[in-house]
Amino acid sequence: MIHEDEMDAEDPPTTTNPVEDFRDSDLARWEIFTLAAILLAILLENSLVLLALYLRGRRKLSRIQFFILHLSIADLLTGLLNVLPQLAWDITFRFQGGDLLCRLVKFGQPFGLYLSSYVLTATAIDRYRAICKPLDSLDHRICLLQSRNMIRCSWCLALLFSLPQVFVFSYKEISPGVWDCWATFELSYGERAYVTWYCLAVFLLPLCVLVYTYSGICRVVRRRSEVGVATSKSPRGDIRAPATISRAKIRTAWQTIVVVALYIASSTPFIGCELWATWDPGASSSAFLNGPAFTILALLSSLNGCVNPWVHLGFDPELREVILRHLQAPTRSKQEADRKP
């Protein structure tokens, strides 16, 4: 996570005379409450989805469930590596832990966000190929291998793009006697370049892929009926593309579309504010930028991890039934025990 108040284009001044360090205590309480609520929701809800996938037993996951698994893992990592350290940071006000921990925390904070974006992108590509190019999806083993390769690429890109944080941030004296985990840039345009690249890599470029793939999906779904037909053959025996789309594919397409819509809704305010604060010369004097609204918006970049699990459970009846059976099992056992003489 990148916050405007943690960046400076030049090294802050250092002197031996300490100064008093203040912050808005009311705003701090709201920050802590917001982060704690987001963290609790992310951990509980995504753990529920992972539990549902585990309770399915030894049956193989479908492709969409395979992507749901990695998206839930990405959301959990966002909670543990992004929200939790930020919560501890807000409680202590200034970063506590030294230079190594500062760099490790800053490496981990954007990792889950990158991973979530790229898993969503991989899911969109997979759904696009399954619905818009059905002949490419006839061989299940090849499709599964391609899905795994896309997930591997998502993890590798998330690790790679999080790495610059280690060099940008360090533990240093930001004002006389005040130390914090801080970002510095040697070049005057370094901050703009870095923030712009972050916004492009984590949101804008994946968004372009998502818009392209789901526009194509919507066009194909609109042209075809909802009656499921696997494949059809011509009199000569050659395989044609399906004339219609199965209900299962349509359901998973709508599921991922809703996830993407919520991803856009939860990410746009933060990304927009970051770009505005970086590129507008007059932003530093804005009451909005220096007020509580911008601070709270900056904390909501991980909000998407709270809503994804409900979308997964809402659109996947199998996972929903597994959870309901698991929750009802103790009640049934108790009722059976009460009926015994």
C-alpha positions as CSV (number, residue, x, y, z in Angstrom):
1,M,0.0,0.0,0.0
2,I,1.3,3.5,-0.9
3,H,0.2,6.5,1.1
4,E,0.9,10.1,0.1
5,D,1.9,11.1,3.6
6,E,4.6,8.4,3.6
7,M,6.5,9.8,0.6
8,D,9.1,12.5,0.2
9,A,11.2,13.3,-2.9
10,E,14.1,14.2,-0.7
11,D,15.6,12.9,2.5
12,P,14.0,14.6,5.5
13,P,16.2,16.8,7.6
14,T,17.9,15.2,10.6
15,T,19.0,17.1,13.7
16,T,19.8,16.1,17.3
17,N,17.0,18.2,18.8
18,P,13.8,16.1,19.2
19,V,10.4,17.7,18.5
20,E,6.9,16.7,19.7
21,D,5.0,14.5,17.4
22,F,1.2,14.9,17.2
23,R,-1.7,13.3,15.4
24,D,-5.5,13.6,15.4
25,S,-6.6,11.1,18.1
26,D,-10.2,11.0,16.8
27,L,-9.1,10.3,13.3
28,A,-6.7,7.6,14.6
29,R,-9.5,5.9,16.4
30,W,-11.6,5.8,13.2
31,E,-8.6,4.4,11.3
32,I,-8.1,1.7,13.9
33,F,-11.8,0.8,13.9
34,T,-11.9,0.7,10.1
35,L,-8.8,-1.5,9.7
36,A,-9.9,-3.9,12.5
37,A,-13.4,-4.3,10.9
38,I,-11.8,-5.0,7.4
39,L,-9.3,-7.4,8.8
40,L,-11.9,-9.4,10.8
41,A,-14.2,-9.6,7.7
42,I,-11.4,-10.7,5.4
43,L,-10.1,-13.4,7.7
44,L,-13.5,-14.8,8.6
45,E,-15.2,-14.7,5.2
46,N,-12.3,-16.0,3.2
47,S,-11.6,-18.7,5.7
48,L,-15.3,-19.8,5.2
49,V,-14.7,-20.1,1.5
50,L,-11.5,-22.1,2.0
51,L,-13.4,-24.3,4.5
52,A,-16.1,-24.9,1.9
53,L,-13.5,-25.9,-0.7
54,Y,-11.9,-28.3,1.8
55,L,-15.1,-29.9,2.8
56,R,-15.9,-30.9,-0.8
57,G,-13.7,-33.8,0.0
58,R,-11.3,-35.5,-2.5
59,R,-13.2,-34.5,-5.6
60,K,-11.2,-32.3,-8.0
61,L,-12.0,-28.6,-8.1
62,S,-13.6,-27.2,-11.2
63,R,-11.6,-24.6,-13.0
64,I,-13.7,-21.7,-11.6
65,Q,-13.3,-23.2,-8.1
66,F,-9.6,-23.4,-8.7
67,F,-9.5,-19.7,-9.4
68,I,-11.8,-19.0,-6.3
69,L,-9.2,-20.9,-4.2
70,H,-6.4,-18.6,-5.2
71,L,-8.5,-15.5,-5.1
72,S,-9.4,-16.3,-1.5
73,I,-5.8,-17.0,-0.7
74,A,-4.8,-13.6,-2.2
75,D,-7.5,-11.9,-0.1
76,L,-6.3,-13.6,3.0
77,L,-2.7,-12.5,2.3
78,T,-4.0,-8.9,1.8
79,G,-5.5,-9.1,5.3
80,L,-2.4,-10.6,6.9
81,L,0.3,-8.7,5.0
82,N,-1.4,-5.4,4.3
83,V,-4.3,-4.7,6.8
84,L,-2.8,-6.3,9.9
85,P,0.6,-4.4,9.7
86,Q,-1.2,-1.2,8.9
87,L,-3.4,-1.7,11.9
88,A,-0.4,-2.3,14.2
89,W,1.2,0.8,12.6
90,D,-1.8,3.0,13.3
91,I,-2.0,1.8,16.9
92,T,1.7,2.7,17.5
93,F,1.4,5.9,15.3
94,R,5.0,5.6,14.2
95,F,6.5,2.4,12.8
96,Q,8.2,0.2,15.4
97,G,10.7,-2.4,14.3
98,G,13.7,-1.1,12.5
99,D,14.9,-1.0,8.9
100,L,14.6,-4.7,8.0
101,L,11.1,-5.1,9.3
102,C,10.1,-1.8,7.5
103,R,11.3,-3.1,4.1
104,L,9.7,-6.5,4.7
105,V,6.3,-5.0,5.7
106,K,6.4,-2.7,2.7
107,F,7.2,-5.6,0.4
108,G,4.2,-7.6,1.7
109,Q,1.6,-4.8,1.7
110,P,1.0,-4.5,-2.0
111,F,1.6,-8.3,-2.7
112,G,-1.9,-9.4,-1.9
113,L,-3.4,-6.5,-3.9
114,Y,-1.2,-7.4,-7.0
115,L,-2.0,-11.1,-6.6
116,S,-5.8,-10.5,-6.3
117,S,-5.8,-8.3,-9.4
118,Y,-3.9,-10.8,-11.5
119,V,-5.9,-13.8,-10.3
120,L,-9.1,-11.8,-11.3
121,T,-7.4,-11.2,-14.7
122,A,-6.5,-14.8,-15.1
123,T,-10.1,-15.8,-14.2
124,A,-11.5,-13.4,-16.8
125,I,-9.2,-14.8,-19.5
126,D,-10.2,-18.3,-18.6
127,R,-14.0,-17.5,-18.8
128,Y,-13.5,-15.6,-22.1
129,R,-11.8,-18.6,-23.7
130,A,-14.5,-21.0,-22.2
131,I,-17.4,-19.0,-23.5
132,C,-16.1,-17.1,-26.6
133,K,-13.7,-19.7,-27.9
134,P,-15.3,-23.0,-26.8
135,L,-13.4,-25.2,-29.3
136,D,-10.2,-24.3,-27.4
137,S,-11.7,-25.6,-24.2
138,L,-12.6,-29.1,-25.4
139,D,-9.5,-30.7,-23.9
140,H,-9.9,-30.5,-20.2
141,R,-6.3,-31.4,-19.4
142,I,-4.9,-28.6,-21.6
143,C,-7.3,-26.1,-20.1
144,L,-6.4,-27.1,-16.6
145,L,-2.7,-26.8,-17.4
146,Q,-3.2,-23.4,-18.9
147,S,-5.2,-22.3,-15.8
148,R,-2.3,-23.4,-13.5
149,N,0.2,-21.6,-15.7
150,M,-1.8,-18.4,-15.5
151,I,-2.0,-18.7,-11.7
152,R,1.8,-19.3,-11.5
153,C,2.3,-16.2,-13.6
154,S,0.0,-14.2,-11.3
155,W,2.1,-15.2,-8.3
156,C,5.4,-14.5,-10.0
157,L,4.2,-11.0,-11.2
158,A,2.9,-10.1,-7.8
159,L,6.3,-11.0,-6.2
160,L,8.2,-9.2,-8.9
161,F,6.1,-6.0,-8.8
162,S,6.2,-5.9,-4.9
163,L,10.0,-6.0,-4.9
164,P,10.7,-2.3,-5.6
165,Q,9.1,-1.5,-2.3
166,V,12.2,-2.9,-0.6
167,F,14.3,-0.3,-2.2
168,V,11.9,2.6,-2.0
169,F,11.1,2.4,1.7
170,S,13.5,2.5,4.6
171,Y,13.5,3.3,8.3
172,K,14.7,6.9,8.8
173,E,14.4,10.1,10.7
174,I,11.6,12.1,9.0
175,S,11.9,15.1,11.4
176,P,14.1,15.9,14.4
177,G,13.9,12.9,16.7
178,V,11.0,11.3,14.8
179,W,11.7,8.0,13.0
180,D,9.3,6.2,10.7
181,C,9.1,3.8,7.7
182,W,9.4,6.3,4.8
183,A,9.7,6.4,1.0
184,T,12.3,8.6,-0.6
185,F,13.1,9.2,-4.2
186,E,16.4,10.6,-5.6
187,L,14.8,12.1,-8.7
188,S,12.3,14.9,-8.7
189,Y,9.9,12.9,-10.8
190,G,10.5,9.6,-9.0
191,E,7.4,9.8,-6.9
192,R,5.1,10.5,-9.8
193,A,6.7,7.7,-11.9
194,Y,6.4,5.2,-9.1
195,V,2.8,6.0,-8.0
196,T,1.7,6.0,-11.7
197,W,3.4,2.7,-12.4
198,Y,1.8,1.2,-9.2
199,C,-1.7,2.4,-10.3
200,L,-1.2,1.0,-13.8
201,A,0.2,-2.3,-12.7
202,V,-2.3,-3.1,-9.9
203,F,-5.5,-1.6,-11.4
204,L,-5.6,0.2,-14.8
205,L,-3.9,-2.5,-17.0
206,P,-5.8,-5.4,-15.4
207,L,-9.0,-3.3,-15.8
208,C,-8.4,-3.0,-19.5
209,V,-8.1,-6.8,-19.8
210,L,-11.2,-7.3,-17.7
211,V,-13.3,-4.8,-19.7
212,Y,-12.2,-6.4,-23.0
213,T,-12.9,-10.0,-21.9
214,Y,-16.2,-9.4,-20.2
215,S,-17.4,-7.2,-23.1
216,G,-16.8,-10.2,-25.3
217,I,-18.5,-12.5,-22.9
218,C,-21.6,-10.3,-22.7
219,R,-21.8,-10.1,-26.5
220,V,-21.7,-13.9,-26.9
221,V,-24.1,-14.5,-24.0
222,R,-26.6,-12.0,-25.6
223,R,-26.4,-13.9,-29.0
224,R,-26.9,-17.3,-27.6
225,S,-29.7,-19.0,-25.7
226,E,-29.3,-20.2,-22.1
227,V,-30.0,-23.8,-22.9
228,G,-26.9,-25.9,-22.4
229,V,-25.6,-27.9,-25.3
230,A,-22.0,-29.3,-25.1
231,T,-21.1,-29.6,-28.8
232,S,-22.7,-30.4,-32.1
233,K,-21.5,-32.2,-35.2
234,S,-22.2,-31.4,-38.8
235,P,-23.2,-34.2,-41.2
236,R,-19.6,-34.5,-42.3
237,G,-18.5,-35.2,-38.7
238,D,-16.5,-32.1,-38.0
239,I,-16.9,-30.4,-34.6
240,R,-18.6,-27.1,-34.5
241,A,-18.7,-24.5,-31.8
242,P,-21.7,-24.8,-29.4
243,A,-24.7,-22.9,-30.6
244,T,-25.7,-22.2,-27.0
245,I,-24.0,-21.8,-23.6
246,S,-24.6,-24.0,-20.6
247,R,-26.2,-22.5,-17.6
248,A,-23.2,-23.3,-15.5
249,K,-20.9,-21.2,-17.7
250,I,-23.4,-18.4,-17.7
251,R,-23.6,-18.5,-13.9
252,T,-19.8,-18.5,-13.5
253,A,-19.6,-15.7,-16.0
254,W,-22.0,-13.5,-14.0
255,Q,-20.2,-14.5,-10.8
256,T,-16.9,-13.2,-12.1
257,I,-18.6,-10.1,-13.6
258,V,-20.0,-9.2,-10.2
259,V,-16.6,-9.8,-8.6
260,V,-14.9,-7.5,-11.2
261,A,-17.6,-4.8,-10.7
262,L,-17.0,-4.8,-6.9
263,Y,-13.3,-4.8,-7.5
264,I,-13.7,-1.6,-9.7
265,A,-16.0,0.0,-7.1
266,S,-13.7,-0.6,-4.2
267,S,-10.4,0.2,-5.9
268,T,-11.3,3.3,-8.0
269,P,-11.6,5.8,-5.1
270,F,-8.2,4.9,-3.7
271,I,-6.5,4.8,-7.1
272,G,-8.1,8.0,-8.2
273,C,-7.1,9.8,-5.1
274,E,-3.5,8.6,-5.3
275,L,-3.2,9.8,-8.9
276,W,-4.8,13.1,-8.2
277,A,-2.6,13.7,-5.1
278,T,0.5,12.8,-7.1
279,W,-0.1,14.8,-10.4
280,D,-2.1,17.8,-9.2
281,P,0.3,20.5,-8.0
282,G,-2.4,22.1,-5.9
283,A,-3.4,18.9,-4.2
284,S,-1.1,19.4,-1.3
285,S,-3.1,22.5,-0.2
286,S,-6.4,20.7,-0.7
287,A,-8.6,20.4,2.4
288,F,-9.8,17.0,1.1
289,L,-6.3,15.6,0.8
290,N,-5.3,16.8,4.2
291,G,-8.6,15.8,5.8
292,P,-10.0,12.6,7.2
293,A,-11.9,11.6,4.1
294,F,-8.7,10.9,2.1
295,T,-7.2,9.0,5.0
296,I,-10.2,6.7,5.3
297,L,-10.3,6.2,1.5
298,A,-6.7,5.1,1.5
299,L,-7.6,2.4,4.0
300,L,-10.4,1.0,1.8
301,S,-8.1,-0.3,-1.0
302,S,-8.4,-3.8,0.5
303,L,-12.2,-3.7,1.0
304,N,-12.7,-5.9,-2.1
305,G,-11.4,-8.9,0.0
306,C,-14.5,-8.5,2.2
307,V,-17.1,-8.9,-0.5
308,N,-15.6,-11.5,-2.8
309,P,-16.4,-14.5,-0.5
310,W,-20.1,-13.6,-0.4
311,V,-20.2,-13.5,-4.2
312,H,-18.5,-16.9,-4.4
313,L,-20.9,-18.5,-2.0
314,G,-23.9,-16.8,-3.6
315,F,-23.1,-18.0,-7.1
316,D,-21.7,-21.4,-6.4
317,P,-24.6,-23.6,-5.1
318,E,-22.2,-26.5,-4.4
319,L,-20.0,-24.5,-2.0
320,R,-23.1,-23.1,-0.4
321,E,-24.7,-26.5,0.2
322,V,-21.4,-27.8,1.6
323,I,-21.3,-25.0,4.2
324,L,-25.0,-25.5,5.1
325,R,-24.5,-29.2,5.6
326,H,-21.5,-28.6,7.8
327,L,-23.4,-26.1,9.9
328,Q,-26.5,-28.3,10.3
329,A,-24.5,-31.4,11.1
330,P,-24.2,-30.7,14.9
331,T,-28.0,-29.9,15.1
332,R,-28.9,-33.2,13.3
333,S,-26.5,-35.1,15.6
334,K,-28.1,-33.6,18.7
335,Q,-31.6,-34.3,17.4
336,E,-30.7,-38.0,16.7
337,A,-29.2,-38.3,20.2
338,D,-32.3,-36.9,21.7
339,R,-34.5,-39.4,19.9
340,K,-32.5,-42.4,21.2
341,P,-34.0,-44.0,24.2
